[in-house]
């Protein structure tokens, strides 16, 4: 799951990044509104954790930018402002959830996962795709009801494909989704092939269909074809 954290308090920002990464998420960071707008122009995110009070403007403006550009990204507002008016304004213009500072990190992770499920899988706790069953919150995958062990990256990759079923995903978009801002440091995209190869093998070796299709010169597609 790829997350953008928009927060200008450095200590809180680093705490959120550390905890979310430890929960298996990939995190990009922005400390002001302008940086956040640039980030959403360059990358797609599963969820944005957004502070309202930013040094160069209201974080609510980022939600307006998302709507103008028809982004389908979930938004969890994180703010010290706990008035009903602020909460309603954020939710009414398109935010999915609202957490008031101070908060517990596990609560934030639970809210993010809930928003991701609502946005991508209609709120399902289990994702069923033919003989595959995935439980996102527990990072579990079953093939024909047999539990298969996946690495964190393989699990993130599978969820990314399932939430974009039948869409061609470029190698660049897959790299950004799995590694965020650090993706451009890779010398090649061989690491993507390696993860996809391992994921494919774990599915097919256990009687599952080969859903991962290579699109020559472009990337990959998760398809029943």
C-alpha positions as CSV (number, residue, x, y, z in Angstrom):
1,X,0.0,0.0,0.0
2,X,1.5,3.3,-1.1
3,X,0.8,6.3,1.3
4,X,1.5,10.0,1.1
5,X,1.9,11.7,4.4
6,X,1.4,15.5,4.4
7,X,2.6,16.9,7.7
8,X,4.9,19.8,8.7
9,X,5.7,18.7,12.3
10,X,8.9,16.8,11.7
11,X,8.8,14.6,14.8
12,X,5.3,13.5,14.1
13,X,6.1,13.0,10.4
14,X,9.0,10.7,11.1
15,X,7.0,8.8,13.7
16,X,4.2,8.2,11.2
17,X,6.6,7.1,8.5
18,X,8.4,4.7,10.8
19,X,5.2,3.1,12.1
20,X,3.5,2.8,8.7
21,X,6.6,1.3,7.1
22,X,6.7,-1.1,10.0
23,X,3.1,-2.0,9.1
24,X,4.1,-2.9,5.6
25,X,3.3,0.4,3.8
26,X,5.4,2.4,1.4
27,X,5.5,6.1,2.4
28,X,6.2,9.3,0.6
29,X,6.4,12.6,2.5
30,X,5.4,16.2,1.9
31,X,5.8,19.0,4.5
32,X,3.7,21.7,2.8
33,X,0.8,22.1,0.4
34,X,2.9,22.9,-2.7
35,X,5.1,19.7,-2.3
36,X,1.9,17.7,-1.8
37,X,0.4,19.0,-5.0
38,X,3.6,18.1,-6.9
39,X,3.5,14.6,-5.4
40,X,0.0,13.8,-6.5
41,X,0.8,15.0,-10.0
42,X,3.7,12.6,-10.2
43,X,2.4,9.5,-8.4
44,X,-0.7,7.6,-7.5
45,X,-1.4,6.8,-3.9
46,X,-3.7,4.3,-2.1
47,X,-4.3,6.8,0.7
48,X,-3.2,10.3,1.8
49,X,-2.7,11.1,5.4
50,X,-3.3,14.9,5.4
51,X,-2.7,17.6,8.0
52,X,-5.1,20.6,7.6
53,X,-2.8,23.2,9.1
54,X,0.1,23.5,6.6
55,X,2.6,26.4,6.5
56,X,1.6,27.5,3.0
57,X,-2.2,26.9,3.1
58,X,-5.0,24.7,4.2
59,X,-4.6,21.0,3.6
60,X,-8.2,21.0,2.4
61,X,-7.0,22.6,-0.8
62,X,-5.2,19.3,-1.6
63,X,-8.6,17.5,-1.5
64,X,-9.9,20.0,-4.0
65,X,-6.9,19.4,-6.3
66,X,-7.6,15.6,-6.1
67,X,-11.2,16.2,-7.2
68,X,-10.2,18.5,-10.0
69,X,-7.8,15.9,-11.4
70,X,-10.3,13.0,-10.8
71,X,-7.9,11.1,-8.5
72,X,-9.6,8.2,-6.7
73,X,-7.3,8.4,-3.7
74,X,-8.5,7.9,-0.1
75,X,-7.9,10.7,2.4
76,X,-7.5,10.5,6.1
77,X,-7.3,14.0,7.7
78,X,-5.0,14.3,10.7
79,X,-5.3,17.6,12.6
80,X,-5.1,19.2,16.0
81,X,-8.3,21.0,15.1
82,X,-11.1,19.1,16.8
83,X,-14.1,21.3,16.1
84,X,-17.2,19.9,14.5
85,X,-17.0,22.5,11.7
86,X,-13.5,21.5,10.6
87,X,-14.4,17.8,10.7
88,X,-17.6,18.3,8.7
89,X,-15.9,20.6,6.1
90,X,-13.2,18.0,5.5
91,X,-15.7,15.1,5.1
92,X,-18.1,17.1,3.0
93,X,-15.5,18.1,0.4
94,X,-14.3,14.5,0.0
95,X,-12.1,13.2,2.8
96,X,-12.9,9.6,3.9
97,X,-12.0,9.8,7.6
98,X,-10.7,12.2,10.3
99,X,-8.3,11.6,13.2
100,X,-7.7,14.2,15.8
101,X,-4.2,14.7,17.3
102,X,-3.0,13.2,19.6
103,X,-3.8,9.8,18.3
104,X,-2.5,6.2,18.6
105,X,-0.5,5.0,15.6
106,X,-2.4,1.6,15.5
107,X,-5.6,3.6,15.2
108,X,-4.2,5.5,12.2
109,X,-3.2,2.3,10.5
110,X,-6.6,0.8,11.1
111,X,-8.3,3.9,9.5
112,X,-6.0,3.8,6.5
113,X,-6.7,0.1,5.9
114,X,-10.4,0.7,6.2
115,X,-10.3,3.6,3.7
116,X,-8.3,1.4,1.3
117,X,-10.8,-1.4,1.5
118,X,-13.7,0.9,1.0
119,X,-12.1,2.6,-2.0
120,X,-10.6,-0.5,-3.7
121,X,-12.7,-3.5,-2.6
122,X,-16.1,-2.1,-1.4
123,X,-15.1,-2.5,2.2
124,X,-14.5,-6.3,2.1
125,X,-12.3,-7.8,4.7
126,X,-11.6,-10.7,2.4
127,X,-10.9,-10.4,-1.3
128,X,-12.0,-13.4,-3.4
129,X,-10.7,-13.8,-6.9
130,X,-11.7,-17.3,-8.2
131,X,-9.4,-19.7,-6.3
132,X,-7.5,-16.9,-4.6
133,X,-8.5,-15.4,-1.2
134,X,-6.6,-12.5,0.2
135,X,-7.1,-10.9,3.7
136,X,-5.3,-7.5,3.4
137,X,-5.3,-6.6,7.1
138,X,-3.5,-9.9,8.1
139,X,-1.3,-10.1,4.9
140,X,-2.6,-13.6,4.2
141,X,-3.2,-15.3,0.8
142,X,-4.9,-18.6,0.2
143,X,-4.9,-20.6,-3.0
144,X,-7.7,-23.2,-3.0
145,X,-8.0,-22.6,0.7
146,X,-4.3,-23.4,1.3
147,X,-2.4,-20.7,3.1
148,X,0.6,-19.5,1.1
149,X,3.4,-17.5,2.6
150,X,4.1,-14.1,0.9
151,X,6.7,-11.5,1.6
152,X,5.5,-7.9,2.4
153,X,6.5,-6.8,-1.2
154,X,4.7,-9.8,-2.7
155,X,1.6,-9.0,-0.7
156,X,1.7,-5.3,-1.7
157,X,2.2,-6.3,-5.3
158,X,-0.8,-8.7,-5.3
159,X,-3.1,-6.1,-3.7
160,X,-1.9,-3.5,-6.3
161,X,-2.7,-5.9,-9.2
162,X,-6.1,-7.0,-7.7
163,X,-7.2,-3.3,-7.2
164,X,-6.2,-2.6,-10.8
165,X,-7.5,-5.9,-12.4
166,X,-7.4,-6.0,-16.2
167,X,-5.4,-2.7,-16.3
168,X,-1.9,-2.5,-17.8
169,X,0.5,-1.4,-15.1
170,X,3.8,0.0,-16.3
171,X,7.1,-1.1,-14.7
172,X,7.5,2.5,-13.5
173,X,4.2,2.6,-11.7
174,X,4.8,-0.7,-10.1
175,X,8.2,0.4,-8.9
176,X,6.8,3.7,-7.5
177,X,4.0,1.8,-5.8
178,X,6.4,-0.6,-4.0
179,X,9.3,1.8,-3.3
180,X,7.8,5.3,-3.4
181,X,10.4,8.1,-3.8
182,X,13.3,5.6,-3.7
183,X,12.2,3.8,-6.9
184,X,14.3,6.0,-9.2
185,X,17.4,4.9,-7.4
186,X,17.2,1.5,-9.0
187,X,19.6,0.8,-11.9
188,X,17.0,-1.4,-13.6
189,X,13.6,-2.9,-13.1
190,X,14.9,-6.4,-12.7
191,X,13.7,-6.4,-9.1
192,X,10.1,-6.1,-10.3
193,X,10.5,-9.1,-12.5
194,X,11.9,-11.0,-9.6
195,X,9.0,-10.2,-7.3
196,X,6.4,-11.0,-10.0
197,X,8.2,-14.3,-10.9
198,X,8.1,-15.3,-7.2
199,X,4.4,-14.3,-6.8
200,X,3.4,-16.1,-10.0
201,X,5.3,-19.3,-8.9
202,X,3.6,-19.3,-5.5
203,X,0.2,-19.1,-7.1
204,X,0.7,-21.6,-9.9
205,X,2.7,-24.1,-7.9
206,X,-0.3,-24.4,-5.6
207,X,-2.8,-25.0,-8.3
208,X,-3.7,-21.4,-9.1
209,X,-4.1,-19.9,-12.5
210,X,-1.3,-17.7,-14.0
211,X,-3.0,-14.3,-13.8
212,X,0.1,-12.2,-14.2
213,X,0.5,-11.4,-17.9
214,X,3.6,-9.7,-19.3
215,X,2.8,-6.9,-21.7
216,X,5.9,-6.6,-23.9
217,X,7.8,-3.3,-23.6
218,X,5.2,-1.8,-21.2
219,X,4.6,-3.8,-18.0
220,X,2.2,-6.3,-16.6
221,X,-1.6,-7.0,-16.3
222,X,-3.5,-9.1,-13.8
223,X,-6.1,-10.8,-16.0
224,X,-8.3,-13.9,-16.3
225,X,-7.5,-14.1,-20.0
